[in-house]
Amino acid sequence: MRRLRWQRQLRAHEARLRWIANRRQSRRPPPLPAALKTAWLRHVDQEHPRWQPGHEGWRLAAHALIQFFDASVAAEPHPCALPSRAADLVWHVWLEADPDGLAAWQRSHYGRVIPHREHAPGQDTGEALAHCLVRACRAERRWPVWGTLPLLFRVDGLLRTPEGWAYTRRADETILHRDLDALGRTHPGFWRHDELRPAMLLGFGLIGVTEAGDLRRREQDRQDGGSGSSCGSSGGDAGCVGDGGCGSSCGSSCGSGCGS
């Protein structure tokens, strides 16, 4: 069942990419080298033998990494935080196996090399994560303030990536993530990302007033129809909610380990 779900998600994502490319009349990025897939699957088999993402998992992780590269270039000169362990693993394997090939691939599509930066423990990556969210949503032609999250934010939860981050958007449009353990199982507590609320995205200059107000209109429509609750104000307590006290939303677990 899990692999069938991956296949459906992969087909849906690739169909969306074709639709977007046709509408924009833009060229697709060059395919990742076949040797990289082999190296990634070998690394996964050695480090996480019970994971077994297979061809579908590789394709989804590769698509997520390309989406991150797209977001990083679109966000310059601002940094982006990478919210996927699966995508980061592809990047790390590529850097180790063929750094010159990686640089050449990036130059052929983006005209420059995208730097790989490790986040220091406890580093506040909130604004960098906000840039990544908005740019990844733009790449998929999705709304940053409501609806389905882009693949880059969903892929770890979808693949149950060991030590990854399972991002979700709740019915009240609040974005949160749960840490995944070494077997890809979710921890009971979750980290709420207040820096990804519409008011904060507006404050960072990533969305406009009209787009930020779209969520408020949707909330008002729900309230008028008596069918839901609003997400509240942009302030409030940030952080981890659940059985294990966790601190701030970008303390010990930022939902991102690397970035550009």
N, C-alpha and C positions, 0 to 999 in steps of 0.2 A: 504493500500500500504506500509506503514512504517513497519508494522509487517511482511509482506511478504519479504521485503528487509532484515529485521533482520534474518528471517529464512534462507534465501539464504546465507547470510554471515556466519551464524552459521554452516550450513552444509559444506560450503566451508572450513572454518577454521578447523573443526573437521576432515574432509577428509585429509587436509594437515598434521595435527598432526599424523594421522594414517600412512600416507606415510613416514613421517620423522622417526617415531618410527620404522617402518619396515626396512628402509634403515640403520638406526643406530643400529638396534637390541637392542634398549633400552626400559626400562620399562616405562610405563606411570605413572604420579603421581597419588597417591590415590585420589579418588573422595572427594570433599568437603562434609562435613556432611549435611544431609538433613535439620537438624534443623537450619543451618546457612541460607539456602535459605529462610526458613519461616521467620526468624528474619530480614533478609535483605529486603524482600518484605513488611513486616509489618512496618519497619522503613521508607522505601520509601513512603508507603501509608500515613504515618503520617506527614512526613516532606515535601514531594513533591507529593501531591495527584493528580496533573494533569499530572504527568510524565507517570506512568503506564508502566514500561518496561516489566512486565510479565516474563514468563518462558524464552523466548528468550533473553531478556535483562539481566536476571540473569546469564544465561549461558555465554553470551559474556563477562560480567563484571568479572565473575569467571575465565574464560580463561585468561583474561587480567592480573588479579592479579597473577595467576600462572606463566605467562610469565615474570612478573616483578620479582617474586621470583627467577626464573631461571636466569634472567639477573643479579640480585644482587649477586648470588652465583658465576656466571661465571666471574664477574667483580672484585671480591675481590683481594686485600684489598681496592680497590677504591669504594667510595660510588656511588649509583645510585639515580637519581631523578625520582619520579613517575609521569608520564605525563597524568594520567587519574584519574578524580574525581570518576568515576563509580567504578574503581578497588579499589581506596582508601576507598570508602564507604564500600565495602565488608570487607576490612581489619579492619576498625574502628569497624564495627558491630561485627566482630569475636573477636576482642580484648575485647570488652565490654561484649559480651555474654558468651564467653568460652575461656579465655586466656590460660588455661592449655591445652585445646584441640587443640588450634592453635599451641602452642609450641610442643605438641606431634606430630601433623601432619607434621610440618616442620622438626622435628628430624627424623621422619620415612623416609622422602624423601631426605633431604639434609644433615642430620647428625648434624644439629645445628639449633639454633633459629636465625631467621633474624630480626634484631632490627628495630623497627618503629621509625623514627625520623621526627619531625616537622621542616620544614625550617623556619628560622627567616624571618620576613618581610624584603624585599630588599636583601636577601642573594643571592649571585651569585651562581647559580646552573648549569652554562653552561657546565662545564666539567663533572659533574655528569649526566647531561642529555645526553651528548655525549656518555658516557659509556653505558647508558641505551639503546640508539638507536642502537649502534653497536651490543651489546649483544642480544637484542631482534631480530634484523635482522638475526644474526647467528642462533638463535633458530628456526626461520622460514625459514632458508636457502634463505634469500633475500639479495640483495646488499645494503649496507649502503649508497652508494653515488647516487643511482638512482632507479627508479621504485617504486613499491607499498610499503607504510610504513607498519610496523608490526601492528598487531591488537592493541597492547598496546597504540600506538599513534593514532589509528583511532577510538577507541571505543567510546570516548565521543562525537565526531562529529556524528558518526553513530547512537548512541542512543539519541542524543540531551540531554545529561546529564545536569541537572541544575547546574549552576556555574562551568561547566567543561571547557575543552580546546579542541577546534576542530583543530587538526593538519592536514595539507595537504602538499604535495610536488608539486610545480608548474612545468609547462612544462620545465622551465629552471633549474629544479632540486633543487631550493631553498626551504628549509623547513620553514614553518611559522605556526602560530596558531592564531586563533581568540578566544577571551573569549566568553563564553556562559553565558547568564543571568539566572535568577531564573526559567524561563520557557524553558530554553534550546535554546533560540534564539541567533544567532550570533551577536556580536557587529560589527559595520561597519569597525573599524580599525583592522589591523592585526600586529602581532609581528613577525618580521623576525629573525630567529635563525642563525646568522652567525657562532656561535660556532659549528654548525652541518654541515658546509661546508666541502668538502673533504680536503682542506688544513689544517683546524683545526683538523679534525679527524686524519690526518697524524701527525700533531704536537703533539697531545696527545698520539701518539703511538698506536692508535686503529686500523689503517689500514696500509697496506704497500704501497710503491711507485707505484707498478703495479696497485693496486686497485684504488688508487687515480688518476692515469693517465687514467683509463678506462673512466671516465666521460669526460676528455678532448678530448679523441678520439671520443666519441659520439658527443660532441659539434662540433668538426671539421667536422665530417661526415654530421651533419645537415647544417653547414655553406656551405660546398662544394655542398650540394644539394639544397641550398637556401630555406631550410624549417624551419628555426627557428633561435632563438637568443641564445647566450651563457649566462651563469649566471654572467659573469664578473669576477673580481678579488676577492680574499678572503677577502679583506678589504672593505672599504666603510662605509656608515652610517648604523648602526644597529638600530633596534627599531620598533616603531609602525608607520604604514602608514595608513592614513585614515582621517576620519572626526574629531576624537578626538585626540589631541596630547598626546603621551604616554610615551615619554622618551626612556630609553635604553631597550634592548631586555630582560634583566633580572632585571628590576627595580621593579615597582609595580606589574607587572604580569609576572611571570617567566614561566607560563605554567606548574607549578608543585607546589604542596603544601607540600608533604611529600617525604620521601625516606628511604633508608636503610643505 
